[in-house]
Structure formats: structure tokens, C-alpha cells
Amino acid sequence: MDFDHTDEQRALRDAVRGLLGTAYGTIQGRRDATAKEPGYDESMWSRLAAMGVLGLPFAEEAGGMGAGPVEVGVVAEEIGRVLAPEPFVEAVVLCGGLLARAGADVSGIADGTLLPAYVGGPGVTARRDGERWVLDGGASPVLNGARADLLVVVADVGGTPALFTTAGGERTPFSTYDGGRAARVAFDATAAGPLGDPAADATGLIAYARARAQVAYAHEALGAMERALEITRDYLRDRRQFGKPLSAFQNLSFRASDMYVSLELARSTVLWASMVLAERDETGGDGAGGDGAGGDRTQSGAAEGIEAASRAKLRVAESGRHIGQEAVQLHGGIGMTMEYQVGHYAMRLTAIEHLLGDRRHHLSRLAAAVGDHRAVNPLQ
């Protein structure tokens, strides 16, 4: 596999970095955006749409650019580098991915006029009420749930998950500890429209869309980890104690080196996972199912992509916790303050660890599948 970015991917990276740098070049820019509703800069969201970033993963006929997981990862990394609070992964990758695969119109997401939010978990059911479908139950947290124009809901229908959309529901907003926004959403016979056939089991479709979002979150974490390491490196180089820079103390240099190793382990795993998803997209392995041998290949490809996403999310959880904690500790007392930027990176890395399955969840999933792989005799 070739892990190098193409000229087009590097150009995309530079363009997004330049745009985000205008608002989030310093940590104060992020503080200003998250201090008021809706918790991100809506003008920046419109500028990302104008650049084509919000339509990146969608087909050209839907107003998108037809890009794949690698290009999406390039954007997510730049978001992570500056801790931009815009809901790119939640709205575009996860909700947009579900809507696009269900054949729904995603042009509003691409042009920035429609903000969707994902409602998952086991607490929502759907039922027929005369000629319409209604939702009952609730979920929390729903990221950007109070601001969202449309909720993309996973609901239980007779024991199997199905997808619905609704603009209703009672929404109680609150702030997340990393500065974002979320809501508690409650449904009480709330009118909804099905995405696809509500009688069909949407497990595979949902799992694959979540896998793509998990890898995108992993890329966001890569950007945050890389920047946290850079900040720490510069601090150790510039801060002096006993007449010498902190980088001259062997123990501190070794700890910074271990942070670099953690970053590169995560980077290689996440890039590999992105390329697995890209390959699955080319062969039609999107989890949508199929019949006969072609359907078997599709399901096999989707399973590989989902497993790769779990591996990436697990590795990022381990590396993110290590780098975030070490970045704070190597800064000493200043790293513990809200005024200094490195603590914000540690908080965001912790938040990403718990989005769409935490370390324990993905470790359990991978451990349960160990028996599906062949054993290797190292003596043969």
C-alpha cells in the first residue's frame, strides 16, 4: 500500500488548513466560537460548503465531489489540528453517509443549508399509526441535536433496526465538557419518515456508515495528536530550568519520543483503515447487502471495513490517551489551566475516544472475532 498523499490530496489539505487558520489560528478563536450558540462558527460552515468540503464524500450528481475516505480523512485531520468545532464528521460523514446510501437528497448538506444530527442507541422505537410512522422513546447525547434541522434516527421496528428522519422531537440542549453542544432528545408519537424499507434490517448499512465515521474521527484525532506533540516539543525546547532547556533532560526527551511513537502507530493504522474502506467502496462493499456470490463479496467487504475501523478506533484511543496525558504533564502546571491550549487537545482526544464506541467497546468487538481468523504456527 502507498501511504503517501497525492498532489490533489495535498492541495486539499493546504486549502482547508488555510481556511480554518483564519478563524482558529489560535485557541482563542475556538473559545470564541464555542462560547455562543450553536457552538461553532456558522459563517465558517458556509465557507466550507462554498469550498466544496461539505459535499466531499457525495456523488457529483448530488452536488458533491465523489471523494473517498482518504480525502475525508485529510479534511478531518485539519479540523483536529486546530480543534475546529464544526460538526463535519457528525453531519457530513455519518448522517450524510446514511442519507446518501438510503437514496435521500443530500444537496442541502453539501451546500451548508441543512444540518442533520444522528440519533442512535437502543432507546427509540418506531410504529405505524394509521397511515404514518411515529417514533417513541429518546436518546442522549445527540451531538448538535438542538441546532439540527433534521434528525437521522435509528429506531427499533419489531426487533430490527431501521432508519427514519424527523424534524420533531423535544430537545433539551447542554454543553459537552470539550466545549461542544449536544441535546437530550425525546419522542412521543413524533411523526417521522422512513429511510428505505422500514421492514428491512438496516444493521449492515448502519454499521458501515458508523465505520466510515469512526475512521474519520480517528483522522481528526491524528490531527489533534500531531498538534499536541508539536506544542509539547516547542515547549520543551523553549522552556528553561537550571540554565538549560527542558529538552536537555533525558527523561523528558524520552517521554516526548514515546509520544511520537504513539502518534506514528496511530497514523499507520488509521491510514491503513482508510485505504481498506476505499478499496471496499471500489468493490461495492458498502454493507447494503446483495444476493448470490456478489452479495457474499459485498458482506465480506463490509465486514473487513468495519473491523478495520474498530482497529483504528482502538489504536487512536490508546495513543490519544497517552499523548493527551503526557502533553499536559510535560507542560507542568500551565498544562492544567483552561487558558492554555494543550489541555483543550487532551479534552478533545478524550471526547473522540468515547464517540461511536470507546476503547472497551472496540476491544471487545475485536476480541470476539479472534476465533474467525486462522491460527498461525510460528514453528512452520
Disulfide bonds with the S-S distance in Angstrom:
none
